[in-house]
Amino acid sequence: MISSDQLRILLAQATSVSQLGLPASLAVDLIYRILFAEGDVNVTRIAEITHLFPQVVDEIMADLQYDHMVEVVKASALRISYTYRLTDEGANRARDALERTQYIGPFPVDIDAYRQAVLLQTAAHQKLAPTEVKQALSHLTLPENFHRRIGPAINANSSLFLYGPPGNGKTTVAYAIAQLLAGTDPIWLPYAVSIGGQIVQIYDPLVHQYFLPPESETPTGKTGYIGVDKRWGLFKRPAVMVGGELTMEALDLRFEPITKIYEAPLQMKANGGMFLIDDLAANK
């Protein structure tokens, strides 16, 4: 499932805090928020929420225990099975972390790693054969050899402008192309990225469909998840479709002032797939 050595290195599992590519304080704050929200939490549960390697979580928890920010409420033979809760001082730190943002979810990757991953998976994007394009448009009544005219534009991995009078099938053709792209090679995308110390959610269940769910991982590694950092998911290439209601605000980061959580703009969610703007005339 990983097409290049560069991408394999980029997606490699981080097994220590120093390999996360982001300040440790960002991970500490996230764990503070989880402990504050859930109370007594074990390492496995924290790893499940954050998508961090259990040994990374254990490394952070050991430091927090040493600093008396957390205490062990249930121990076992292995440290990664310990259950922790916040101390009074730890709870104060957690409130400070919640003041900055209430984000609880997968730990982000650095924005530069995300950018490199998208470029690598775009440059190596599989070219579509004329027969594939023809099959994708076979349910439509179109001019002869239309698939040969539009195929090179699709394979160019660039912008494509379909124009014509209302009702001539532009939207239907564009949607067929989006479905075609979604059915090609999948793409690795992070659930969230960090930009200037702020966490930005990319994953949107309405846009991103798993190519293979993470729980389908097998010891043989046939799903492609073995050795890949769980902060990345393998998805079908996304397709985001908007109409005349599109505004400039939708193309900027969306900030929720109550939770202080940033959400990626539409075109960022569509990276690696298709961003379809339908009916431009409606915006005049």
C-alpha positions as CSV (number, residue, x, y, z in Angstrom):
1,M,0.0,0.0,0.0
2,I,3.0,2.3,0.3
3,S,4.4,3.1,-3.1
4,S,7.8,4.7,-2.4
5,D,10.7,4.5,0.0
6,Q,10.3,8.2,0.8
7,L,6.7,7.8,1.7
8,R,7.5,4.7,3.8
9,I,10.1,6.7,5.8
10,L,7.7,9.6,6.2
11,L,4.9,7.4,7.6
12,A,7.1,5.2,9.8
13,Q,5.8,4.6,13.3
14,A,7.1,7.0,15.9
15,T,8.3,4.9,18.8
16,S,9.6,7.7,21.0
17,V,8.6,11.3,21.8
18,S,11.6,12.6,20.0
19,Q,10.4,11.0,16.8
20,L,6.9,12.7,16.8
21,G,8.2,15.7,14.9
22,L,6.4,18.1,17.2
23,P,7.0,19.5,20.7
24,A,6.4,17.1,23.5
25,S,4.3,19.8,25.2
26,L,1.6,19.3,22.5
27,A,1.3,15.6,23.4
28,V,1.4,16.4,27.1
29,D,-1.5,18.9,26.8
30,L,-3.6,16.4,24.8
31,I,-3.1,13.7,27.5
32,Y,-4.0,16.2,30.2
33,R,-7.3,16.9,28.5
34,I,-8.0,13.2,28.1
35,L,-7.3,12.5,31.8
36,F,-9.4,15.5,32.8
37,A,-12.4,14.4,30.6
38,E,-12.3,10.7,31.5
39,G,-10.8,10.4,35.0
40,D,-8.9,7.2,35.6
41,V,-7.4,6.2,32.2
42,N,-5.0,3.4,31.3
43,V,-2.2,3.7,28.7
44,T,-4.1,1.6,26.2
45,R,-7.0,3.9,26.2
46,I,-4.8,7.0,25.8
47,A,-3.0,5.3,22.9
48,E,-6.4,4.5,21.3
49,I,-7.6,8.1,21.5
50,T,-4.3,9.7,20.4
51,H,-3.2,7.1,17.9
52,L,0.2,7.3,19.6
53,F,2.4,4.2,20.0
54,P,1.8,2.8,23.6
55,Q,5.5,3.2,24.4
56,V,5.3,6.9,23.5
57,V,2.4,7.3,25.9
58,D,4.2,5.4,28.6
59,E,7.3,7.6,28.2
60,I,5.1,10.7,28.7
61,M,3.2,9.2,31.6
62,A,6.5,8.3,33.3
63,D,7.6,11.9,33.1
64,L,4.3,13.2,34.4
65,Q,4.4,10.8,37.3
66,Y,7.9,11.9,38.1
67,D,6.7,15.5,38.1
68,H,3.7,14.5,40.4
69,M,1.2,15.6,37.7
70,V,-0.4,12.1,37.7
71,E,-0.6,9.2,40.1
72,V,-0.9,5.5,39.5
73,V,-4.3,4.1,40.6
74,K,-3.9,0.6,39.2
75,A,-0.5,-1.1,38.5
76,S,0.4,-4.4,36.9
77,A,3.5,-6.2,35.7
78,L,3.9,-4.0,32.7
79,R,3.9,-0.2,32.8
80,I,1.9,0.1,29.6
81,S,-1.0,-1.5,31.5
82,Y,-0.9,1.1,34.3
83,T,-4.0,3.2,35.0
84,Y,-3.5,6.9,35.9
85,R,-5.4,9.9,37.3
86,L,-4.5,13.5,37.6
87,T,-3.1,15.0,40.9
88,D,-4.4,18.3,42.0
89,E,-1.5,20.1,40.3
90,G,-2.1,18.0,37.2
91,A,-5.7,19.0,37.2
92,N,-4.7,22.7,37.2
93,R,-2.4,22.0,34.2
94,A,-5.2,20.2,32.5
95,R,-7.5,23.3,32.9
96,D,-4.8,25.4,31.4
97,A,-4.6,23.0,28.5
98,L,-8.4,23.2,28.0
99,E,-8.2,27.0,27.9
100,R,-5.9,26.7,24.9
101,T,-8.1,24.2,23.1
102,Q,-10.6,21.4,23.9
103,Y,-9.4,19.2,21.1
104,I,-9.3,15.5,22.1
105,G,-8.4,13.1,19.3
106,P,-5.5,11.8,17.2
107,F,-2.3,13.5,17.8
108,P,-1.3,15.6,14.8
109,V,1.5,15.4,12.4
110,D,3.7,18.3,11.4
111,I,2.2,20.4,8.5
112,D,5.5,19.9,6.5
113,A,5.2,16.1,6.7
114,Y,1.6,16.3,5.5
115,R,2.6,18.5,2.6
116,Q,5.4,16.1,1.6
117,A,3.1,13.1,1.8
118,V,0.4,14.7,-0.4
119,L,3.0,15.7,-3.0
120,L,4.6,12.2,-3.0
121,Q,1.2,10.5,-3.5
122,T,0.2,13.0,-6.2
123,A,3.4,12.7,-8.2
124,A,3.1,8.9,-8.1
125,H,-0.6,8.9,-8.8
126,Q,-1.6,6.1,-11.1
127,K,-2.5,7.1,-14.6
128,L,-5.9,6.1,-15.8
129,A,-6.2,4.1,-19.0
130,P,-8.8,5.2,-21.7
131,T,-10.8,2.1,-21.0
132,E,-11.2,3.0,-17.4
133,V,-12.4,6.5,-18.2
134,K,-14.7,5.1,-20.8
135,Q,-16.2,2.6,-18.3
136,A,-16.7,5.4,-15.7
137,L,-18.7,7.4,-18.3
138,S,-20.5,4.5,-19.9
139,H,-23.8,5.2,-18.2
140,L,-23.9,8.7,-19.9
141,T,-24.9,9.7,-23.4
142,L,-21.8,11.6,-24.6
143,P,-20.2,12.5,-28.0
144,E,-18.1,9.7,-29.5
145,N,-14.6,9.4,-28.1
146,F,-15.4,12.0,-25.4
147,H,-13.4,9.8,-22.9
148,R,-10.3,10.3,-25.0
149,R,-10.6,14.0,-24.9
150,I,-11.2,14.3,-21.2
151,G,-8.8,11.4,-20.2
152,P,-5.6,13.4,-20.6
153,A,-7.0,16.3,-18.6
154,I,-7.8,13.9,-15.7
155,N,-4.4,12.4,-15.8
156,A,-2.7,15.8,-15.7
157,N,-3.5,16.0,-12.0
158,S,-4.4,19.7,-12.4
159,S,-7.5,21.9,-12.6
160,L,-10.2,20.9,-15.0
161,F,-12.9,23.4,-16.2
162,L,-16.1,22.0,-17.7
163,Y,-18.4,24.7,-19.2
164,G,-21.5,24.8,-21.3
165,P,-25.2,25.7,-21.1
166,P,-27.4,24.5,-18.1
167,G,-28.5,20.9,-18.2
168,N,-25.9,19.5,-20.6
169,G,-24.4,17.1,-18.0
170,K,-21.4,19.0,-16.6
171,T,-22.1,18.1,-13.0
172,T,-22.9,14.4,-13.9
173,V,-19.6,14.1,-15.8
174,A,-17.7,15.8,-12.9
175,Y,-19.3,13.5,-10.4
176,A,-18.4,10.4,-12.5
177,I,-14.8,11.6,-12.6
178,A,-14.8,12.0,-8.8
179,Q,-16.0,8.5,-8.4
180,L,-13.4,7.2,-10.8
181,L,-10.6,8.9,-8.9
182,A,-11.9,7.6,-5.6
183,G,-11.7,4.1,-6.9
184,T,-8.0,4.3,-7.9
185,D,-5.1,3.9,-5.6
186,P,-5.9,5.0,-2.0
187,I,-4.1,7.8,-0.2
188,W,-2.5,8.1,3.3
189,L,-3.7,11.2,5.1
190,P,-3.3,12.4,8.7
191,Y,-6.3,12.9,11.0
192,A,-4.9,16.2,12.1
193,V,-1.9,18.5,11.5
194,S,-0.1,21.1,13.6
195,I,0.4,24.6,12.2
196,G,2.2,27.0,14.4
197,G,1.4,25.0,17.5
198,Q,-2.3,24.9,16.7
199,I,-4.1,21.6,16.0
200,V,-6.1,21.5,12.8
201,Q,-8.5,18.7,12.1
202,I,-8.4,17.3,8.6
203,Y,-10.4,14.1,9.0
204,D,-14.1,14.5,8.2
205,P,-16.2,11.3,8.2
206,L,-18.5,12.9,5.5
207,V,-15.5,13.3,3.2
208,H,-12.9,10.6,4.1
209,Q,-13.8,7.0,3.6
210,Y,-11.5,4.3,4.8
211,F,-9.9,2.2,2.0
212,L,-9.3,-0.4,4.7
213,P,-10.4,0.2,8.3
214,P,-7.4,0.3,10.7
215,E,-8.9,-2.7,12.6
216,S,-8.5,-4.8,9.5
217,E,-4.7,-5.0,10.2
218,T,-3.4,-8.5,10.1
219,P,-0.1,-10.0,11.2
220,T,0.9,-10.5,7.6
221,G,0.7,-6.8,6.9
222,K,-1.4,-7.3,3.8
223,T,-3.5,-4.2,4.6
224,G,-0.4,-2.0,4.5
225,Y,-0.8,-0.8,8.1
226,I,2.2,-2.7,9.6
227,G,4.9,-0.2,10.5
228,V,2.8,2.9,9.7
229,D,2.2,5.5,12.3
230,K,-1.5,5.3,13.4
231,R,-1.7,9.1,13.1
232,W,-2.2,8.4,9.4
233,G,-5.2,6.6,7.9
234,L,-5.5,4.9,4.5
235,F,-8.5,6.5,2.6
236,K,-10.2,6.4,-0.7
237,R,-9.2,9.6,-2.6
238,P,-11.6,12.3,-1.3
239,A,-14.2,14.2,-3.3
240,V,-15.6,17.4,-1.9
241,M,-18.5,18.9,-3.9
242,V,-19.8,22.4,-3.3
243,G,-22.3,24.6,-5.2
244,G,-23.4,28.2,-5.5
245,E,-23.4,28.5,-1.7
246,L,-19.6,28.5,-1.6
247,T,-18.2,31.5,0.2
248,M,-14.6,32.7,0.7
249,E,-15.0,31.9,4.4
250,A,-15.4,28.2,3.6
251,L,-11.9,28.3,2.0
252,D,-10.3,29.4,5.2
253,L,-9.6,27.7,8.5
254,R,-12.8,27.3,10.5
255,F,-12.4,28.2,14.2
256,E,-15.0,27.2,16.8
257,P,-14.7,29.9,19.5
258,I,-16.3,27.8,22.2
259,T,-14.1,24.7,21.9
260,K,-11.2,26.6,20.3
261,I,-10.8,23.9,17.7
262,Y,-9.6,24.5,14.1
263,E,-11.1,22.6,11.2
264,A,-9.4,22.4,7.8
265,P,-11.0,24.3,4.9
266,L,-12.8,22.4,2.2
267,Q,-10.0,22.5,-0.4
268,M,-7.6,21.0,2.2
269,K,-10.0,18.2,3.0
270,A,-10.1,17.4,-0.7
271,N,-6.3,17.2,-1.1
272,G,-5.2,14.1,-3.0
273,G,-8.7,13.8,-4.6
274,M,-11.1,16.2,-6.2
275,F,-12.5,19.6,-5.2
276,L,-15.6,20.2,-7.3
277,I,-17.1,23.6,-7.5
278,D,-20.4,23.4,-9.3
279,D,-22.4,26.2,-10.9
280,L,-19.9,29.1,-10.7
281,A,-22.5,31.4,-12.2
282,A,-24.5,31.3,-9.0
283,N,-21.6,33.2,-7.3
284,K,-21.8,36.2,-9.6
